[in-house]
Amino acid sequence: MLANQVKPAQENVKNAVEIQQWLVNYLAELLEVETKKIDITRSFDEYGLNSSDAIYLTGELEEWLGAELEPTLVYEYSTIKELAEYLD
């Protein structure tokens, strides 16, 4: 196989914008609000996410990204913007 034919190790890599959009959609669905009501700079706590919600969100995000994530990420990176930038 030639060097220019080598496939990247991760074909399912997501960028910060895609991750932000996924998180906005997820949170909007969870809260039963329109996506335009979700502010990416507002903390997850302000949206009323409890620990169970945070763990479930992390699990769903893990599945979507195809990568293992620490369940505490939502607390370490407390906004959609911060979490997406970290995961980018």
C-alpha positions, 0 to 999 in steps of 0.5 A: 500500500502506498503512503498516500493510500493509508487510512487515518487511524480514526475515520470518525473524528469529530470537530468542536462544532460537530460536538457542540451541535450534538450536545445542543441537540441532546440537551434540547431533546432532554429538556424538551426545548428548541435547540435555539434555547440552548446557550453553549456558554451556560453551565450544565448545572444551570440546565438542571442536569443531575449526576444521573443525567450527566452520566447518561449524557457521557455514555451517549456521547462516548457511543457517538464519538466512539471513544471512552470518556470519563463520566466526570467530564461534564463537571470538569468542563461545565459548558457545552463550549468547554466540553466540545473544545476539550474533546476536539 
